Amino acid sequence: MGRKKKKPDRYYIVSDFLHGKSSMIFKDAVRYGDSITVTKHGLPHVVILSYEKYEELVKKAEENNEKLDRNS
């Protein structure tokens, strides 16, 4: 009952960028705060993150590295 629902992954295809959808894709990354996977030939090719999400991931990585340094 208290489980958080996982949002569906957001996928776009590379050709969306050729059809003028890049602005919409970037806005989605900021609006939803999720990663967006861009596929090429049906396979993951690139991931787009909002800057806020990127900063969050960098901070977590730095904190984990500090913990590892203290424990070694």
C-alpha positions in Angstrom: 0.0 0.0 0.0 2.8 2.4 0.8 4.9 1.4 -2.2 5.9 4.2 -4.6 4.9 3.6 -8.2 7.8 3.5 -10.6 7.3 6.0 -13.4 7.5 4.6 -16.9 10.8 5.1 -18.5 10.9 7.8 -21.2 12.2 6.8 -24.5 12.8 8.7 -27.7 14.4 7.7 -31.0 17.3 9.5 -32.5 15.2 10.6 -35.5 13.0 12.6 -33.1 15.9 15.1 -33.0 15.8 15.5 -36.7 12.0 16.2 -36.6 12.2 19.3 -34.3 11.4 17.5 -31.1 14.7 18.2 -29.2 13.2 21.2 -27.3 10.3 19.0 -26.1 12.7 16.2 -25.1 14.9 18.6 -23.1 11.8 20.1 -21.4 10.6 16.6 -20.5 13.9 15.9 -18.8 13.6 19.0 -16.7 9.9 18.7 -16.0 9.8 15.1 -14.9 13.3 14.9 -13.4 13.8 11.5 -14.9 16.4 10.2 -17.3 15.4 10.0 -20.9 16.8 7.2 -23.0 17.4 7.9 -26.7 17.5 4.8 -28.8 19.1 4.1 -32.2 18.0 1.1 -34.2 16.0 0.0 -31.2 18.9 0.0 -28.8 19.8 2.4 -26.0 22.3 5.0 -27.4 22.3 8.1 -25.1 20.8 9.1 -21.8 19.7 12.7 -21.2 19.4 14.0 -17.6 18.3 17.3 -16.2 21.1 19.3 -14.7 19.5 18.9 -11.3 19.5 15.1 -11.6 23.1 15.2 -12.8 24.2 17.2 -9.8 22.3 14.8 -7.5 24.1 11.8 -9.0 27.5 13.5 -8.8 26.9 14.4 -5.1 26.0 10.8 -4.3 29.0 9.4 -6.2 31.3 11.8 -4.3 29.7 10.8 -0.9 30.2 7.1 -1.8 33.8 7.7 -2.8 34.5 9.5 0.5 33.0 6.6 2.5 35.2 4.2 0.5 38.3 6.3 1.2 37.5 6.4 4.9 37.0 2.6 5.1 40.2 1.7 3.2 
